[in-house]
């Protein structure tokens, strides 16, 4: 008996399933938003008179990409502000000129805000208020750097915030100062909020527009689901939950989104009942918030990533600084154990080897107290990982959440990171291959707007350890390259696992039809050409959300 015709059939392969039982096929059928058959010519029997047929014509069909660590609402809003992510040739002159051009084009704005400037564009990674004054002399300006752990303020903004030589550093941040003790205009970590609290706040309409602007771009990159790494109020970032709820209610949220509720590091266990209430309130059709995000340290370029041994100075000598653990490690174990017992996933920001160890210790404490539950904790960034801690990911069931675009030689790495880590410790950075060999589950994300949200660029870098367009004769720690298959799995099945989207991430019968069509098969070309591939179409639940 002939089976019921499918709604949608992709044929003419290749199809990369990421399913271990069958890695390749040529035809996929979809009915009611789910995949109903995967195979070859036999699946074509499901083509009926009303079936939409997509002829792949040799182009590759993949599971939809998922981003396990991203900030879309913030990124979408920044696209409408002073966006410096592509500021000329990343020199100080080009960056300042871009700020001036934006300010001149927007005379009605009381504040100039936005971000994306590169630290390597400025001497020592540190722009000054005087430089920003030349671009914006008449009103306050405050611009986040590319990694969003530092802000560049002009003199007017510092004046409005009352920041002077006598202003103490906040407990979780640092006001950079010149040789006279005067603020330079660079604010690190929690010090950013000293100025940001005076800037105009975003409106609900701004946040919704930012989300929808970002969603269009993410779908164009083949992304069908993501984990928003901060849902809550953090520094200058407003809570984005209302945007997700509004879009989910009116049907405009077409992606599947997991929200990571922000852990206020100035408070302790008393905030947990509120997180439980928020989890219940923020459960919708395409959006849910069953994760808690804990930022355990900062970033290496500013000396705030938490290290097991001190940073070096410009002469190669040990300093007194080994970075910052934002949450006391003993308290962290207790908090994570409580969250795990309540069924929360924990999502750690952990760059330095000390922060990684502290996060793993917290997961270990939770496992010892609660048993091996299905909370799927994950550690994001993992810039420096001590070799002793690599096997612990598999042993504890903690997922390694990697941001591949950072694992490459570029000025910020070569000028602002390696010299202050030292060669021996710098060789421990972004150990993707070592984690995979140890049996760890690996997911992938972009941390956009910190770096590009394009998964193909991330995959290219994970495979080559060179950014797209970079010098392939100068791979960054090439022994940590991973295969194209492993990189694709991290951006599909791995991130689906982290996002608790178990019926996505692979092309198999019964799975949701979250799919992406590329314009070519990257397996048929050299790895140096991976980033040349482009997304032609993106489907969520069998519905086309990007492409003609």
Secondary structure, 3 states (H helix, E strand, C coil): CCCCCCCEEEECCCEEEEECCEEEECEEEEECCEEEEEECHHHHHHCCCCCEEEECCCCCEEECEEEEEECHHHHHHHCCCEECCCCCCCCHHHHHHHHHHHHHHCCCCCCEEEEEECHHHCHHHCCCHHHHHHHCCCCCEEEEECCCCEEEECHHHHHHHCCCCCCCCCCCEEEEECCCCCEEEEEEECCHHHHHCCCCCCCHHHHHHHHHHHHHHHHHCCEEEEEEEEECCECCECCCHHHHHHHHHHCCCCCEEEEEEECCCCCCHHHHHHHHHHHHHCCCCCEEEEEEEEECCCCHHHCCCCCCCCCECCCCCECCCCCCCCCCHHHHHHHHHHHHHCCCEEEEEECCHHHHHHHHHHHHHHHHHHCCCCCCCEEEECCECCHHHHHHHHHHCCEEEECHHHCCCCHHHHHHCHHHHCHHHHCCECCHHHHHHCCCCEEECCCCCCCCCCHHHHHHHHHHCCCCCCCCCCCCCHHHCCCHHHHHHHHHHHHHHHCCCCCCCCCCCCCECCEEEECCCHHHCCHHHHHHCCEEEEEECCEEEECC
